Amino acid sequence: MQSVAPLVTYLFVVAISILDGFAAPVSYAIVPRYATDLGKANSALSMSGEAVQLVGWGLGGLLFAIIGLLPTTFIILILYIISSFLMLFLPNAEVEVLESETNLEILLKGWKLVARDSRLRLFVSANLLEIFSNTIWVSSIILVFVTELLNKTESYWGYSNTAYSIGIIISGLIAFRLSEKFLAAKWESILFPLVAMAIVTLTILYFPNAQMFLLFSALVGMLSQLKEVPESVFLQETVEENNLVNVYSVLEVISTLAFSVFVLLMSYITESFGISISFWLSAICLMIEAILIYIRRDYFK
């Protein structure tokens, strides 16, 4: 049995997180530089990413069980290298560099853009509400629902995650096929999935059924993806290309910190007041987000 010192494991986890912190904003920001149809491009990226993750979870566990930790880690390293190498084949994009900007100004640029632009502030507010709502799907919360209300084992949570991912892939195909229609009605394409997600969330709570839970998990995945495409396009059209990476970096920082805090908060709420309160809070946050989108629907025109 192969083992690795906990400190080494933590160092690797931190290093991977730091590198992902660099990669994620850049990955989103380069889309407008290479794609003319932002709706199809964002749908394809999200769909392919989710499909790879879905396959990777199962394949990674299988490899670990068959060949062990170190060989599996080595395979992962090779895949990272291949991925980085393939990025070299992207055509060079022109980037405007302001030599007068100091490092501090570059660091704060995204924060200033978000603070000044009411559309970006709306995006951040809506994103925070959704992050809090989505914390019910974290293992520490949803496991309570699975074990106490559905009377199933922890493995059923894994089935739920798989169903959720399949829902995202299916909706990615739908959004790719109908991207023009979704983008022609941006605020409606965001509003209606939010309302539907709130209804589904409460339906899961008050009609607990193991089979229906998997179906609803897939439905939530579909709805979340359907609204994500117009949201991504809205952000990419709102911010100038040269500033996108700065704004995405800010959003990544805010989202990561908020998720960490909200998971702790929702876990405390679930433990103190029960899973029903957590589901209700999730649905309420989704409805508040929907109301915000409706009030500011002129931003999406």
C-alpha positions in Angstrom: 0.0 0.0 0.0 1.6 3.3 -1.1 1.4 6.2 1.2 2.4 9.9 1.1 3.1 12.1 4.0 0.2 14.4 4.8 2.4 17.5 4.5 3.4 16.6 1.0 -0.2 16.0 0.1 -1.2 19.4 1.5 1.6 21.1 -0.4 0.5 19.5 -3.7 -3.1 20.5 -3.1 -2.1 24.1 -2.3 0.1 24.2 -5.4 -2.6 22.8 -7.7 -5.1 25.3 -6.2 -2.7 28.2 -6.9 -2.1 27.1 -10.5 -5.9 26.6 -11.0 -6.3 30.2 -9.7 -4.2 31.4 -12.5 -5.7 29.1 -15.2 -9.4 29.6 -14.5 -9.7 33.4 -15.2 -7.5 33.1 -18.3 -9.5 30.2 -19.6 -12.8 32.2 -19.4 -11.2 35.5 -20.6 -9.7 34.1 -23.9 -13.1 32.9 -25.2 -14.0 36.2 -26.9 -10.6 36.4 -28.5 -11.1 33.2 -30.4 -14.8 32.7 -30.8 -17.3 34.7 -32.9 -20.4 32.9 -31.5 -20.0 33.3 -27.8 -23.1 31.3 -27.0 -22.0 28.2 -28.8 -18.4 28.6 -27.5 -19.4 28.8 -23.9 -21.8 25.9 -24.2 -19.2 23.8 -25.9 -16.5 24.6 -23.2 -18.9 23.9 -20.3 -20.3 20.7 -21.8 -16.8 19.3 -22.7 -15.4 20.2 -19.3 -18.2 18.6 -17.5 -18.0 15.5 -19.7 -14.3 15.1 -19.0 -14.9 15.5 -15.3 -17.6 12.9 -15.3 -15.4 10.4 -17.1 -12.4 11.4 -15.0 -14.1 10.8 -11.7 -14.8 7.2 -12.6 -11.6 6.5 -14.5 -9.5 8.1 -11.8 -10.9 5.9 -9.1 -10.5 2.9 -11.3 -6.9 3.7 -12.0 -6.2 4.3 -8.4 -7.7 0.9 -7.4 -5.7 -1.0 -10.1 -2.3 0.7 -10.3 -2.0 2.7 -7.0 -1.4 6.3 -6.1 2.0 7.1 -7.6 1.4 5.7 -11.1 -2.0 7.4 -11.2 -0.4 10.7 -10.1 2.2 10.3 -12.9 -0.5 9.8 -15.5 -2.2 13.0 -14.2 1.1 14.9 -14.6 1.5 13.7 -18.2 -2.0 14.8 -19.0 -1.3 18.2 -17.5 1.8 18.5 -19.7 -0.1 17.5 -22.8 -2.8 20.0 -22.1 -0.2 22.8 -21.6 1.5 21.8 -24.8 -1.7 21.9 -26.8 -2.3 25.5 -25.6 0.8 26.5 -27.6 -1.1 25.8 -30.8 -3.6 28.6 -30.1 -2.9 31.6 -32.5 -1.3 34.6 -30.8 -3.8 37.2 -29.7 -3.0 40.9 -29.6 -3.0 42.3 -26.1 -2.9 46.0 -25.3 -0.3 46.6 -22.6 -0.3 49.9 -20.8 3.3 50.4 -19.7 2.3 53.3 -17.4 0.4 50.9 -15.2 2.2 49.8 -12.0 1.9 46.3 -10.6 -0.4 47.6 -7.9 -2.6 49.3 -10.4 -2.8 46.0 -12.5 -3.6 44.1 -9.3 -6.4 46.5 -8.3 -7.7 47.0 -11.8 -10.4 44.3 -11.7 -11.7 45.4 -8.3 -12.0 49.0 -9.5 -13.9 47.9 -12.6 -16.4 45.8 -10.5 -16.8 48.7 -8.0 -17.6 51.2 -10.7 -19.8 49.2 -13.1 -23.4 48.6 -11.8 -23.8 45.7 -14.2 -20.8 44.0 -12.7 -22.0 44.7 -9.2 -25.3 43.0 -10.2 -23.4 40.0 -11.5 -21.4 39.7 -8.3 -24.6 40.0 -6.1 -26.4 37.4 -8.1 -23.4 35.1 -8.1 -23.1 35.3 -4.3 -26.8 34.5 -3.8 -26.4 31.5 -6.1 -23.2 30.3 -4.4 -25.0 30.3 -1.0 -28.0 28.5 -2.6 -25.7 25.8 -4.2 -24.1 25.0 -0.8 -26.9 22.6 -0.1 -25.4 20.3 -2.7 -22.1 20.1 -0.8 -21.5 16.7 0.7 -21.8 17.8 4.3 -25.4 19.1 3.7 -26.8 16.9 1.0 -25.6 13.7 2.8 -27.9 14.7 5.7 -30.8 14.7 3.2 -29.8 11.5 1.6 -29.3 9.6 4.9 -32.2 11.1 7.0 -34.9 11.8 4.5 -34.2 9.3 1.7 -32.8 6.6 4.1 -30.0 5.8 1.6 -26.3 5.2 2.1 -23.6 7.8 1.3 -23.0 6.2 -2.2 -26.4 7.6 -3.3 -24.8 11.1 -3.1 -22.4 9.9 -5.7 -25.3 8.9 -8.0 -26.8 12.4 -7.4 -23.5 14.0 -8.5 -23.4 11.9 -11.6 -27.0 12.8 -12.5 -26.2 16.5 -11.9 -23.3 16.3 -14.3 -25.4 14.4 -16.9 -28.0 17.2 -16.7 -25.3 19.8 -17.4 -24.1 17.9 -20.4 -27.6 17.6 -21.8 -28.4 21.2 -21.3 -25.0 22.1 -22.8 -26.2 20.4 -26.0 -29.5 22.2 -25.9 -27.8 25.6 -25.3 -25.3 24.9 -28.1 -28.1 24.1 -30.5 -30.4 27.0 -29.5 -27.7 29.5 -28.5 -29.1 32.3 -30.7 -32.6 32.0 -29.1 -31.1 32.0 -25.6 -29.0 35.1 -26.2 -31.9 36.9 -27.9 -33.7 36.7 -24.5 -30.8 36.9 -22.0 -32.7 38.0 -18.9 -35.5 35.6 -19.5 -33.0 32.7 -20.1 -31.6 33.5 -16.6 -34.8 34.3 -14.8 -36.9 31.3 -15.6 -34.2 28.7 -14.8 -33.7 30.4 -11.4 -37.5 30.2 -10.6 -37.6 26.6 -11.8 -34.6 25.7 -9.6 -36.3 27.2 -6.6 -39.4 25.2 -7.3 -37.4 22.0 -7.8 -35.5 22.6 -4.6 -38.6 22.7 -2.5 -40.2 19.8 -4.4 -37.1 17.7 -3.5 -37.7 18.6 0.1 -41.4 17.9 0.4 -41.6 14.9 -1.9 -38.5 12.9 -0.9 -38.2 9.9 -3.2 -35.0 8.2 -4.1 -35.6 7.7 -7.8 -37.1 11.2 -8.2 -34.2 12.7 -6.4 -31.8 11.5 -9.1 -34.2 12.9 -11.8 -34.4 16.2 -9.9 -30.6 16.3 -9.5 -30.3 16.0 -13.3 -32.9 18.7 -13.7 -31.1 21.1 -11.4 -27.9 20.5 -13.4 -29.8 21.3 -16.7 -31.3 24.5 -15.3 -28.1 25.8 -13.9 -26.3 25.3 -17.2 -29.1 26.8 -19.3 -28.7 30.1 -17.4 -24.9 29.9 -17.2 -24.5 30.4 -20.9 -26.3 33.8 -21.1 -24.6 34.9 -17.9 -21.2 34.1 -19.4 -22.0 35.9 -22.6 -23.4 38.9 -20.7 -20.1 39.2 -18.7 -18.0 38.8 -21.8 -20.0 41.5 -23.7 -20.0 43.9 -20.8 -16.3 44.0 -20.1 -13.7 45.0 -22.7 -11.5 42.0 -23.8 -8.3 43.5 -22.4 -10.0 43.8 -19.0 -11.8 40.4 -18.9 -9.0 38.5 -17.2 -8.8 41.2 -14.4 -12.6 40.9 -13.8 -12.6 37.1 -13.9 -9.7 37.1 -11.4 -11.8 39.2 -9.0 -14.8 37.0 -9.5 -12.7 33.9 -8.9 -11.4 35.3 -5.6 -14.9 36.4 -4.4 -16.5 33.1 -5.4 -13.8 31.0 -3.7 -13.9 33.0 -0.4 -17.7 33.1 -0.4 -18.1 29.4 -1.1 -15.8 28.6 1.9 -17.7 30.9 4.2 -21.1 29.8 3.0 -20.3 26.1 3.3 -19.4 26.6 7.0 -22.5 28.8 7.5 -24.9 26.4 5.8 -23.4 23.4 7.7 -24.0 25.2 10.9 -27.6 26.1 9.9 -28.2 22.4 8.9 -26.8 21.1 12.2 -28.6 23.6 14.3 -32.0 24.0 12.6 -32.4 21.0 10.3 -32.1 20.3 6.6 -35.6 21.8 5.8 -34.4 25.3 6.8 -31.3 24.9 4.6 -33.4 23.9 1.6 -35.8 26.8 2.2 -32.9 29.3 2.4 -31.5 27.9 -0.8 -34.9 28.4 -2.6 -35.3 31.9 -1.1 -31.8 32.9 -2.4 -32.7 31.7 -5.9 -35.9 33.7 -5.8 -34.1 36.9 -4.6 -31.6 36.4 -7.4 -34.5 36.1 -9.9 -36.1 39.3 -8.6 -32.8 41.1 -9.0 -32.5 39.9 -12.6 -36.0 41.0 -13.3 -35.6 44.5 -11.7 -32.3 45.0 -13.7 -33.5 43.3 -16.9 -32.6 46.4 -18.9 -28.9 45.6 -18.3 -29.2 42.5 -20.5 -30.6 44.3 -23.6 
